[in-house]
């Protein structure tokens, strides 16, 4: 049988991908998940909570909070890193998602070119606050479900981004996560998934310009997912072909789709195990260059005074995302996506930290002058989603040629952070907002979350969420 739209025209005889994704999300149970999946769910929950706390001091985060406080009453949900503050659930989802992505420090799935946790975690924290308590197993399972769905949509789109996928695919991941969390009836989950299409938005223009609208788009997706679920719960039917209908997600927001192999991967493990940490608070596309500069300094003796020119030869995606030039007065969001700035900071200071995006650091004339000697060059790689391989090539003032190949990015599944590196990042995030005292409590809460009867209560007791 074929499904038809309101005019009676046949849509397709293929299996509805929305059904496949929702059925997958609803089928997951914690007890059935492999230990590798469970471990990464805990790890990236821990990572994302800490990053969201640090985002309390992100550029424009206070302005976003002030704005949403005027949206309505019914204070039920907490905000990361702001003890004592409670907001309406959709408003809390908006602020938390903005904070998680606002420092460009949140985890990423490289092949999907998608940050899955900023939207999914923000939506789940808000949803868990506005209904019956949910246990830790369900909360963690919902994370796995949401990441599976969002990343699957990213993997099904192999070409360059036009729309900002963490937001546009992210909202569908959020709805699937909430459906899993609340064990929604299938018909209501599908309706909510359909409504997600109405709220899917966010283009790459903000990325191109390095504007703070980038995390706003992520925030809007998290907030919109709660509205999509509410519409379904109040009986409003959603569109039935939100992904592959003639005016659905893929025809309008991606250049093309390869859904079949992406959907097939749902039966071969879980996408949370493929997610990468961000060891630096920058666009992921800049990480290979940062580490290459560190290696050139530590292993080949490169110094600031010795550098005449540094070229980072990398896939087109890297050039497109972080190949911009450094300039005076740039916004923090622009600088986080500017490899010449990031590489210059690394040469001068040894690494890139949260402190490198304040106004004084951004306007450092020594950094800006050094950045003029650094350039990103696209290497013609035909894979438009590739982050590696890349090559840092240096010309020194003495005429020496230095090279540093990049075959994997630090924090990726091929080169994961060690437990010590992970914990150091968490501590740095908490310290950035004066919540270093919550470090041990947060680690304990996340480690034992699957044994908790009230997942949100356990996270609140850790001190990072009110």
N, C-alpha and C positions, 0 to 999 in steps of 0.2 A: 504494500500500500504506500501511497505517497501522501505527504502532508501538503496542505494547501494554505495559502494566505487568505485574507478576507475577500479577495476578488475571485477566489477559486482557482487561481493559477497554480500549477504544480511547482513545488520548490525543488525537491530532490528526492531520489529514492535511496540515497545513502543514509547510513545511520546518523542520527542527529548528534554532532559532537558535544552539544550542551548536555544531552542525556548521558553520554559516556563520562564526562567530567564530573557531573553531579553524582552519578551512581558510584563513581570511584571514591569521591569524598565521603559519601554516606556509608560506604562499606568498611572504612578503615577502623581498626580497633587497636589500641595500644598493645595489648597482649600479643598481637600477631605481627607487630613491626620488628624488623631485625634490630639487633643491638646497635649496629652502626647508625641506623636511622634515629633511634632513641637518643644516642649520645649527641649527635649533631643537632637534634631538636633542642636539647638542653643547652648546648654550647651557644647556639646562635640566639636563643632566648636571652641568655646571660649577656652576650655581646650586645644585642640590640637594646636591652634595657639600659645598660651602661651608656651606650651611645645616645640614647634618648635623654638621659640625665644630662650629659654634656651639652646636648642641644638646647638646654634651658638657657645657655649663654650664646646661642647662635645669633648671628646678625638678624635683626628684625623679629626675633622670637617674642620679645616683650610686646611689640606692636601687634603681632598676630594674636597674642593672648588678650590684649586690651580690646581688639576687634570682636573676638568671639564671645567675650563676656557680655556683649550687648545683644546676643542672639536669642536669649530665652532663659527661662527658669527651669527648676527641676534638677538641682545639683546632686548628681548621683555618682559621677565618675571622677577619678583622680588624674593628675597630670604628673608625668615623670619629672623628678627633680624639683618639684614645687610643693613641699610639705604643707599640708593644711588646706590646699586649694582643691575645690571640687566644682565640676561644671556639668551641664547637661551632657548626656552621653555622646551625641553627635559632635558637640563642641570639643569634648575631650579627645575624641578620635582625631579631629582636625589638628589640634595642637600637638598631640603626641606624635602623629605622623610627620608633621612639620619638623619637630625637634629631632626625630630619629634620622631624617634625611638632611636636616638643615646644615650639618657640618660635613656632609659627604663622607661620613665615617661608617655608614651602615653596610652590612654584608651584601654581596652581589653574586648573581649567577652569570658567569662570563659568557658561556655560549648563548644564553637567552638575552644577554645585554639587559638585565633586569635586576632591580633591587627588590626582593620579595618581602622582606621582613618589615620594612617601614609601614607599608599599608596593612599587611596581615596582622601584625602584632598590635598596632594601634586600634584596629577594628575589634580585635578580640578582647583587649583590655576594656574597651568601652562597652561591648556587648555583655561581658561577664559582670559588669557593674549594674546593669539595668534589669536583670531578671534573677531567676533562682540561681543559687550558687552552683558552680560547676567544679568537679574534682580535677585534680592535676592531670590525671590520665587523659581526660577529655580535652583539657586545654592544650596539652602537648600534641595530642593527636590532631587537633584542629589546625595547629601550626603546620604539621606535616601535610595535611590535606590542602590547605591554602597555598603553600609553596608548590606542591605538585601541580595544582591547576594553573597558577600564574605562570610558572616556568614553562609548562607545556605549551601555553599560548606563545611564549617567547621563542621557544625552540621551533615552533611551526612557522616562524617568520624569518627566513634566512637572509633577507636583504637589509639595506641601510634603513635606519629609523627615520620616519617622518613625524610620527607622534611619539610622545614620551612614554615608552612601554611600561616603566614602573608604575605609572598611573593608569594607563589604558588597559593593560592586561591585569594590573594589580587589583582593580576593583572586582574583577571576576574571581580572583583568588580570595579576596576578602569575603565575598558572598559564600563561596564554597567552604571557607573556614568557619563561618558562622553557622552554616547548615550542618556541618560536622559537630560543632560545639553544642548546638541546641538539638541535635538529632531531629531536624525538621522533617515533616512529611515530604515525600518526594515531590508531590505536585506543587507544594509551596516553595520548596527549594528551587525547582525549575522556574517558577514564576519570578522569584527574586533574581535568579541568574539572568532572566530575560530583561528585568528592569535595569540591571546593571548597564546594559547597552545605552539606556537613556542618559546615564550619568557619566559614561566614559568620555574623558576629555584630557587635553594636555598635549601640546605639540613640542617639537624640538627647538622652537624659536627662543624659548627662555634659556635653553642650554647653549645655543649659538651665541647669545648675548651675555651669558653668564649672570643672569638676573635671578633674584630670590624667588621669582615665580616658579622656579623649578620645584622646590619642596612644597610650594603652595599646591601644585598639581597633585603631588602625592597625598597631601592632606585632604584635598577635595575628594580623592578616590576613597580614602578611608571613611570619611564622613558620608559620602554617597552610598556606600555599601550598606550602612545601617538604614538609610532611607529606603533603599531597594528592598531590604528584608521587611521593613515595616509595611510597605505597600502590599507585599505578598501576604503578610500576616493579617492585614485588614481586608483581604479578599480581592484585590485588584489583579487580574491576569496580566502576565508579562508576555512579551513577544516570544514565539516558540523557536525561532531560528536566529538567536542573537549573534552567533559566530559566523555562520556560513550563508545566511540569507543574502539576497541580492544587495541589501543595504545594511548588512551586518558588519561585525567588527573587522573581519579580514578583508572584504571587498573595499571598505572605506578607509581603514587605518593602516593597513600593511600593503606593500607592493605586490606580494603574492604569498600564498600559503602552501605548506607541505604538512598538512595535518596528520595524515595517516601514520607516518613514522613517529611523529611526536606523541600521538595517542598510544601507539604500540609500546612506547617506553614506560607507560604507566604500569605495565606488568613486569618490569625489570628493575625493581628497586624504587627508591624515592629520591626526589630531586634535592631535598635538604642536604643529602650527603655530597652533592656536587657544588654547594655554595662556597664562596670564598670569603675569608675575612678581608677587611681592609686594615692593614697595619698602619696606614697614614690617613689623616682626615682630608682626603683629596679625591678627585675623580679617579676611578679605578684605572683608567687609561694612562694615568701619570705614574702609577706605581712601578712599572718596569723601568722607567727612566730614573726614578729616585734611587732604586736599588743598584742600577748600573753605575750611577755616579758614586754611590757609597763604595762599591767594589773597585772602581777606578782609583778612588782615593786610598783605600786600605791596602789594595793589592798591587797597584802600579804607581803609587806615589803622586797622583795628580793633586795639584794645589791650585788655589785661586790665582796666584801670581803666574803659574805656568800655563794657564788656559788661554789659547788664542781663539779657538772655535770648537764648539761641541755640536755634532749633528746626531740626532736620534732617528735612525732609519727604521720605520715601523709600518705595520699594516695600515691601510687607509682609515680604518676605524679610529686608530690612535691619533692620526693626523687630524681627523675631523673633530674629535672630541677635545683634544688638549694641545693642538698645534698653534693656538693663538699667540700673539705677541704680548709681552708684559708692557704695562703702561701706567703712568702716574694716575692716582686717584681711582684705581680699579676697585670694584666691589669685592668683598671676600669670596662670593660665589664665582666671580670671574677668575680670581687668582687660584682657587682650588682646581680650576679646569685649564690652567696655563702651565704647561710643562717647562717652558723657559724660566718662569718664576720659581717653580718647585725645584728644579735642578739647581738654580742659583742659590736658593735657601739651603739646599743640601750641601753644596760646596762650602758655603760659609759657616753653617751651623751643625753639619753632620747628619741631620735628619729633618723631618717636617713634623711639627706638632700642632696641637690646637692653638698654641700661643702665637703661631706665625701668621695669623689672619686678622689681628687687630690693626687699627689704623696706623699706628707707629711702625709696626713691622712691615705692613704693605707699602709704606712710603719710604722705606729705607733706601737711600740713594745708591748705596753700594750694591744692594741686591738688584735694583733696577738696572744699574749699569752692567752688571755681570750678565743679566738675563739677555741683554742685546747680543751676546756672543753665542747664544744657544738657539738652535732651530730644530724643528721636527720636519722630517722629510718622508712622504708616503713612498713605500717601497713597491707598490704594485701588486701586493698579495691579492689574489682573486677572492679570497674568503672575506666577505664584508663584515663578518662578526668576529674576526680573529684579533686577539690581543698580542699574540706572539706568533712566530719569532720576530725579534727585533735586534738591532745592533747599535750600540753607542760608539761613535767614532770621534776621536779627539785629535786636534792639531795643537801642539804646544808651541810656545813662543820660541823654543829652541829648535823647532822643526821636527820633533818626534811625532810619530803617529801611534796612538793608543786605541785599542778596540776592546769592547766588552760585549759579548753576545748575551742575549736575553732569551731563554728558551721556556721559562715558566715564571709566573709572577708569585712573589712571596704572599702567602695566605691562600693560595689556590689549593685544590685537593692534591695536586702534584707536589706542592711545597707548602704544607700547612703550617700554621703557627704552632709552636710547641705549647704545652699547657702553661709554662712560665710566661711565654710571650702573650698568650691570651689573657692571663691574669694581670699582667703589667698594663695591658691596654685598658682593661676594666678599671683598674685603680687610677690610671691617668684620667679617665673620663669622669669618675666620681670626684676626684680631687679638683678637677676643673671647675666644679660648681660647689665646692665646699662640703661634699657628702662622703669624704673618704672614710668616715666612721661607719658607713653602711657596707663597707666592702665585704667583711666576713659574713654578715647576716644575709646579704644578697646571694653570695656564693652558696651558702647553706640552703637558702630557700629554693634556688634553682635545682640544686643537686637532689633534693628530696621532694620536688614538686609532684612527682607521679604518685607519691604516697599521701598527698594532702587531700582532704575532703573538700576544701575550699581553696582553689588555686589562687584566686584574687586576694583572699585574705592573707595567704602566705606571702605574697609579693608586697602587700601593704605593710605587713609586719617587718619586712626587711628594711623599710625606711626610705625607699626610692619612689614610692607612690603613696598618695594619700587616699 
